[in-house]
Amino acid sequence: MNAIGWVVYIVAICAMFYFIGVRPQQKERKKQQEMLASVAVGDTVLTTSGFYGVIIDMTDDTVIVEFGSNKNCRIPMQKAAIAQIEKASN
C-alpha cells in the first residue's frame, strides 16, 4: 500500500510540472509561430531588440525591415527576431 501511495504522489508531481511548466510554453510557442506565419510585406513590426520597422521584403525565414523615417536603413533579419506585429491598414 505504501508503494502505491508513492507512485501516485510521483505521478501527481509530474502532472503538476507538466501543467505549470511545459504546457504554457507549448501554447506560447504555437502562438509565436502563428504570429510569424501571418506576417506580410507592409506590416509594422517590433523586433526583439526593441526597434520598430516596416517589412519591405520577405523570404521563407528572413525579412528585410526598413527602420527610421529617412528610408535608408534596411536590415535583413530572421523572422524569429520579430516580437510583435501591427498589421498594415489597407
C-alpha positions as CSV (number, residue, x, y, z in Angstrom):
1,M,0.0,0.0,0.0
2,N,2.8,2.4,0.8
3,A,4.5,1.8,-2.6
4,I,1.2,2.6,-4.4
5,G,1.0,5.9,-2.4
6,W,4.5,6.9,-3.6
7,V,3.7,6.1,-7.2
8,V,0.5,8.2,-7.0
9,Y,2.5,11.0,-5.4
10,I,5.2,11.0,-8.0
11,V,2.6,10.9,-10.9
12,A,0.8,13.9,-9.3
13,I,4.1,15.9,-9.0
14,C,4.9,15.1,-12.7
15,A,1.4,16.1,-13.8
16,M,1.8,19.4,-11.9
17,F,5.1,20.1,-13.5
18,Y,3.6,19.4,-16.9
19,F,0.6,21.7,-16.4
20,I,2.6,24.5,-14.8
21,G,5.8,24.4,-16.9
22,V,5.6,22.5,-20.1
23,R,2.1,23.2,-21.4
24,P,2.2,27.0,-21.1
25,Q,5.5,27.0,-23.1
26,Q,4.0,24.9,-25.8
27,K,1.0,27.3,-26.1
28,E,3.3,30.3,-26.2
29,R,5.5,28.7,-28.9
30,K,2.4,27.9,-31.0
31,K,1.1,31.4,-30.6
32,Q,4.5,32.8,-31.7
33,Q,4.6,30.5,-34.8
34,E,1.1,31.6,-35.8
35,M,2.1,35.2,-35.5
36,L,5.2,34.7,-37.6
37,A,3.2,32.9,-40.2
38,S,0.8,35.8,-40.6
39,V,3.5,38.4,-41.2
40,A,3.2,40.2,-44.6
41,V,5.0,42.9,-46.5
42,G,3.9,46.4,-45.2
43,D,3.4,45.3,-41.6
44,T,4.9,47.3,-38.9
45,V,6.9,45.1,-36.5
46,L,8.7,45.4,-33.2
47,T,11.9,43.4,-33.1
48,T,13.2,41.5,-30.1
49,S,15.9,44.2,-29.7
50,G,13.2,46.9,-29.4
51,F,13.3,48.5,-32.8
52,Y,10.2,49.4,-34.8
53,G,10.3,49.0,-38.6
54,V,8.3,48.1,-41.7
55,I,8.7,44.9,-43.6
56,I,9.6,45.7,-47.2
57,D,10.5,42.2,-48.4
58,M,10.5,38.6,-47.2
59,T,11.6,35.1,-47.9
60,D,10.8,31.8,-46.0
61,D,12.9,32.6,-42.9
62,T,14.2,36.1,-43.3
63,V,12.6,39.6,-43.7
64,I,14.1,42.9,-44.8
65,V,13.0,45.6,-42.3
66,E,13.2,49.3,-43.0
67,F,13.9,51.4,-39.9
68,G,13.6,55.1,-39.4
69,S,11.8,57.9,-41.3
70,N,14.6,58.5,-43.8
71,K,14.0,55.1,-45.5
72,N,17.7,54.5,-45.8
73,C,18.2,51.9,-43.1
74,R,17.2,48.4,-44.4
75,I,18.3,45.4,-42.5
76,P,17.8,41.7,-43.3
77,M,16.9,39.7,-40.2
78,Q,15.4,36.4,-39.2
79,K,11.7,36.2,-38.8
80,A,12.3,34.8,-35.3
81,A,13.5,38.2,-34.2
82,I,10.0,39.7,-34.6
83,A,8.3,40.2,-31.2
84,Q,5.1,41.9,-32.3
85,I,3.2,42.7,-35.5
86,E,0.9,45.6,-36.3
87,K,-0.9,44.8,-39.5
88,A,-0.9,47.4,-42.2
89,S,-4.1,49.3,-42.7
90,N,-5.4,48.8,-46.3
